[in-house]
Amino acid sequence: MQHIDNKLKQVDIKSIRFHHQMVRVDPAELRAVQRKMIRMLKNKRKYGGAHTETIHLKNCVPKHLRGEKVVVEAISDLFKKGILINKQSTGEQHCSLNTAKLREISETEND
């Protein structure tokens, strides 16, 4: 009986993972989340050497979106664009706005 329960749990986990990978992110929602993150970092003056933990970027997003894929995609897209720079400090991932990308930052914020 326990063997059957374990197989059922494995099937459920696989279907959840498969379903999670199929979720599409709305580009408009992605840009809105990125604007909020950039504004939060600008208001806190997190440029270059001044940095904050990357997980704190989720605090500026509405509570109903904090666990959603759009937030993870927004953060990874900002890193890919070079708008956010990464700094590993005391075991946690920290980030700040890249001062070399000020034009892209203002374009993303005002888009």
C-alpha positions in Angstrom: 0.0 0.0 0.0 2.8 2.4 0.9 4.5 1.6 -2.5 1.3 2.7 -4.3 1.1 5.9 -2.3 4.7 6.8 -3.1 4.0 6.3 -6.9 0.9 8.5 -6.7 3.0 11.2 -5.0 5.6 11.0 -7.7 3.0 11.2 -10.5 1.5 14.3 -8.8 4.8 16.0 -8.4 5.7 15.4 -12.1 2.4 16.7 -13.3 2.8 19.8 -11.1 6.3 20.4 -12.5 5.0 19.9 -16.0 2.2 22.3 -15.4 4.5 24.8 -13.8 6.8 24.8 -16.9 3.9 25.4 -19.2 2.9 28.7 -17.5 3.3 31.7 -19.8 4.3 35.1 -18.5 2.4 38.1 -19.7 4.9 40.6 -21.1 2.9 43.6 -19.8 2.8 42.1 -16.3 6.5 41.4 -16.6 7.3 45.0 -17.4 5.0 46.3 -14.6 6.8 44.1 -12.1 10.2 45.2 -13.4 9.2 48.9 -13.1 8.2 48.4 -9.5 11.5 46.7 -8.7 13.6 49.4 -10.4 11.6 52.1 -8.6 12.2 50.4 -5.2 15.9 50.2 -5.8 16.1 53.8 -7.0 14.2 55.1 -4.0 16.5 53.2 -1.7 19.5 54.5 -3.7 20.9 51.0 -4.5 23.4 51.8 -7.2 26.7 50.1 -7.7 28.3 49.4 -4.4 25.1 49.9 -2.4 23.3 46.7 -2.6 20.4 44.7 -1.1 19.4 41.1 -0.9 17.9 39.9 -4.2 15.0 38.3 -2.3 14.0 41.8 -1.1 13.0 42.6 -4.6 9.9 40.5 -4.1 8.7 42.9 -1.3 7.7 45.6 -3.8 5.4 43.2 -5.7 1.8 42.8 -4.6 1.3 39.9 -2.3 -0.8 37.8 -4.7 2.2 37.8 -7.2 5.1 37.1 -4.8 5.2 33.4 -5.4 4.4 33.6 -9.1 6.7 32.8 -12.0 6.4 36.4 -13.3 8.5 37.7 -10.4 11.3 35.2 -11.0 11.3 35.9 -14.7 11.3 39.7 -14.1 14.4 39.4 -11.8 16.3 37.0 -14.2 15.4 39.3 -17.2 16.8 42.4 -15.4 20.0 40.4 -14.7 20.2 39.3 -18.4 19.8 42.9 -19.6 22.6 44.0 -17.3 20.3 46.4 -15.4 20.9 44.5 -12.2 24.4 43.5 -11.1 25.1 40.6 -8.8 27.2 40.6 -5.7 27.5 37.5 -3.4 27.9 38.6 0.1 27.9 36.5 3.3 26.4 33.6 1.4 23.3 35.5 0.2 22.8 36.9 -3.3 22.8 40.7 -3.3 22.0 43.0 -6.2 22.1 46.7 -7.2 21.4 48.8 -10.2 24.2 49.0 -12.7 25.4 52.6 -13.1 26.6 51.9 -16.6 23.0 51.1 -17.7 21.3 54.3 -16.5 19.7 54.8 -20.0 18.2 51.3 -20.0 17.1 51.7 -16.4 15.1 54.9 -17.3 13.7 53.3 -20.5 12.5 50.3 -18.5 11.1 52.4 -15.8 9.2 54.8 -18.2 8.2 52.1 -20.7 
